[in-house]
């Protein structure tokens, strides 16, 4: 790969990281909105649920693409161990470890969602709160490892998304709300997927 191709690949790595973070943020916002019923009366709840589920899966797909490109690049070489084992990377070890941890949390959250019937609604709900940790760690990874940090537009994206998540979380915690749906509202469809009813 030529030097120019290496730099183009590096741009794709950066773009995939940002897109994955945007999708993860959208998933978190949709999830909190479901629980708080923030969008009830504006958007049908099944649509918000589907947005939450779809953006999570899309974030994981783009994140996988981000990691694959990191392995292919020669601009800043990474071994397989450096992208799957925290603190093995010689390039920004702590920020890279944060990205690995965010990846593991996101994958675990998705796996527990698809295994909800086995682990039970209550366990799934408790585990699901780790979504806040996954998102926060992904934000820290972007701020510290992202080579676009410091650019005005990228900083605005990071701090704007943080403000949005904090606002929706505060709305959920501080305002009296009707009870959120219990496990009876999440029913498997014909294909076995859990859907909101």
C-alpha positions as CSV (number, residue, x, y, z in Angstrom):
1,X,0.0,0.0,0.0
2,X,1.4,3.4,-1.0
3,X,1.7,6.2,1.5
4,X,-1.3,8.0,0.0
5,X,-3.4,4.8,0.3
6,X,-2.3,4.5,3.9
7,X,-3.5,8.0,4.6
8,X,-6.8,7.4,2.8
9,X,-7.3,4.2,4.9
10,X,-6.5,6.3,8.1
11,X,-9.3,8.7,7.1
12,X,-11.7,5.8,6.7
13,X,-10.7,4.5,10.2
14,X,-11.4,7.9,11.7
15,X,-14.8,8.3,9.8
16,X,-15.9,4.8,10.9
17,X,-15.1,5.6,14.5
18,X,-17.1,8.8,14.4
19,X,-20.1,7.1,12.6
20,X,-20.1,4.3,15.2
21,X,-20.1,6.8,18.0
22,X,-23.0,8.7,16.5
23,X,-25.0,5.5,16.1
24,X,-24.2,4.5,19.6
25,X,-25.4,7.9,20.9
26,X,-28.6,7.6,18.9
27,X,-29.2,4.2,20.4
28,X,-28.6,5.5,23.9
29,X,-31.0,8.4,23.3
30,X,-33.7,6.2,21.9
31,X,-33.3,3.7,24.8
32,X,-33.6,6.4,27.4
33,X,-36.6,7.9,25.5
34,X,-38.3,4.6,25.6
35,X,-37.9,4.3,29.4
36,X,-38.9,7.9,30.1
37,X,-41.6,7.9,27.5
38,X,-40.1,11.2,26.3
39,X,-41.4,10.8,22.7
40,X,-44.8,9.3,23.5
41,X,-47.4,11.3,21.7
42,X,-44.8,12.3,19.1
43,X,-43.4,9.1,17.7
44,X,-45.0,5.6,18.0
45,X,-43.2,3.6,20.7
46,X,-42.5,0.6,18.4
47,X,-40.7,3.0,16.0
48,X,-38.5,4.3,18.9
49,X,-37.9,0.7,20.0
50,X,-36.9,-0.3,16.5
51,X,-34.6,2.8,16.2
52,X,-33.0,1.8,19.5
53,X,-32.4,-1.8,18.3
54,X,-31.4,-0.9,14.7
55,X,-28.9,1.8,15.7
56,X,-27.3,-0.5,18.2
57,X,-26.8,-3.2,15.5
58,X,-25.6,-0.6,13.0
59,X,-23.1,0.9,15.6
60,X,-21.7,-2.6,16.2
61,X,-21.4,-3.3,12.5
62,X,-19.6,0.0,11.8
63,X,-17.4,-0.6,14.9
64,X,-16.4,-4.0,13.5
65,X,-15.5,-2.2,10.3
66,X,-13.5,0.4,12.3
67,X,-11.5,-2.4,14.0
68,X,-10.9,-4.3,10.8
69,X,-9.5,-1.1,9.1
70,X,-7.3,-0.5,12.1
71,X,-5.8,-3.9,11.6
72,X,-5.2,-3.3,7.9
73,X,-3.6,0.1,8.2
74,X,0.2,0.6,8.1
75,X,0.1,4.3,9.1
76,X,0.0,3.3,12.8
77,X,0.4,-0.5,12.8
78,X,-1.7,-2.6,15.2
79,X,-1.5,-6.3,15.9
80,X,-4.6,-8.4,16.6
81,X,-3.7,-8.5,20.3
82,X,-3.4,-4.7,20.3
83,X,-7.1,-4.4,19.2
84,X,-8.6,-7.1,21.4
85,X,-6.5,-7.0,24.6
86,X,-6.5,-3.7,26.7
87,X,-3.1,-2.0,27.2
88,X,-1.2,-4.2,24.7
89,X,-1.2,-1.4,22.1
90,X,2.0,0.7,22.0
91,X,0.0,3.6,20.5
92,X,-2.0,5.6,23.1
93,X,-2.4,2.5,25.4
94,X,-5.1,3.9,27.7
95,X,-7.3,5.5,25.0
96,X,-7.0,2.3,22.9
97,X,-7.9,0.2,26.0
98,X,-11.0,2.4,26.5
99,X,-12.1,1.6,22.9
100,X,-11.6,-2.1,23.5
101,X,-13.6,-2.0,26.7
102,X,-16.5,0.0,25.0
103,X,-16.5,-2.6,22.3
104,X,-16.8,-5.5,24.8
105,X,-19.6,-3.7,26.7
106,X,-21.6,-3.0,23.5
107,X,-21.3,-6.6,22.3
108,X,-22.2,-7.9,25.8
109,X,-25.3,-5.7,26.0
110,X,-26.5,-6.8,22.6
111,X,-25.9,-10.5,23.5
112,X,-27.9,-10.1,26.7
113,X,-30.7,-8.5,24.7
114,X,-30.9,-11.5,22.4
115,X,-30.6,-13.8,25.4
116,X,-33.2,-12.0,27.5
117,X,-35.5,-15.0,27.7
118,X,-32.7,-17.1,29.3
119,X,-31.5,-14.5,31.8
120,X,-34.9,-13.0,32.6
121,X,-36.2,-9.4,32.3
122,X,-35.0,-8.1,35.6
123,X,-31.4,-9.3,35.1
124,X,-31.5,-8.0,31.5
125,X,-32.7,-4.6,32.7
126,X,-30.0,-4.3,35.4
127,X,-27.3,-5.3,32.9
128,X,-28.7,-2.9,30.3
129,X,-27.7,0.1,32.5
130,X,-24.1,-0.7,31.4
131,X,-25.1,0.9,28.2
132,X,-24.4,4.3,29.9
133,X,-20.9,3.0,30.7
134,X,-20.3,1.7,27.1
135,X,-21.4,5.1,25.7
136,X,-19.3,7.1,28.2
137,X,-16.2,5.0,27.6
138,X,-16.7,5.3,23.9
139,X,-16.9,9.1,24.3
140,X,-13.7,9.0,26.4
141,X,-12.0,6.9,23.7
142,X,-13.0,9.3,21.0
143,X,-11.8,12.3,22.9
144,X,-8.5,10.8,23.8
145,X,-7.6,8.4,20.9
146,X,-9.5,10.2,18.0
147,X,-7.0,12.1,15.9
148,X,-9.9,14.4,15.0
149,X,-10.3,15.6,18.6
150,X,-9.5,19.3,18.6
151,X,-11.3,20.0,15.4
152,X,-14.2,22.3,16.1
153,X,-16.9,20.2,14.4
154,X,-15.8,17.0,16.0
155,X,-15.5,18.6,19.5
156,X,-19.0,20.1,18.9
157,X,-20.3,16.5,18.1
158,X,-18.8,15.1,21.2
159,X,-19.9,17.8,23.6
160,X,-23.3,18.2,21.9
161,X,-24.0,14.4,22.2
162,X,-22.9,14.5,25.8
163,X,-25.3,17.3,26.5
164,X,-28.1,15.5,24.8
165,X,-27.6,12.3,26.7
166,X,-27.3,14.2,30.0
167,X,-30.5,16.2,29.2
168,X,-32.5,13.1,28.4
169,X,-31.1,11.2,31.4
170,X,-32.0,14.2,33.7
171,X,-35.5,14.3,32.2
172,X,-35.8,10.6,33.0
173,X,-34.6,10.9,36.6
174,X,-36.1,14.2,37.7
175,X,-39.6,14.4,36.2
176,X,-42.5,12.3,37.4
177,X,-43.4,9.9,34.7
178,X,-46.0,7.2,34.1
179,X,-44.6,3.7,34.7
180,X,-42.6,2.3,31.8
181,X,-43.7,-0.9,30.2
182,X,-42.8,-4.1,32.0
183,X,-41.7,-7.4,30.5
184,X,-45.2,-8.0,29.2
185,X,-44.8,-5.2,26.7
186,X,-41.8,-6.9,25.1
187,X,-43.1,-9.9,23.2
188,X,-41.4,-12.1,20.7
189,X,-42.5,-11.8,17.1
190,X,-43.0,-14.7,14.7
191,X,-39.2,-14.8,14.1
192,X,-38.4,-14.9,17.8
193,X,-37.2,-11.3,18.0
194,X,-38.2,-9.3,21.0
195,X,-40.5,-6.4,20.0
196,X,-42.4,-3.7,21.8
197,X,-46.1,-4.1,21.9
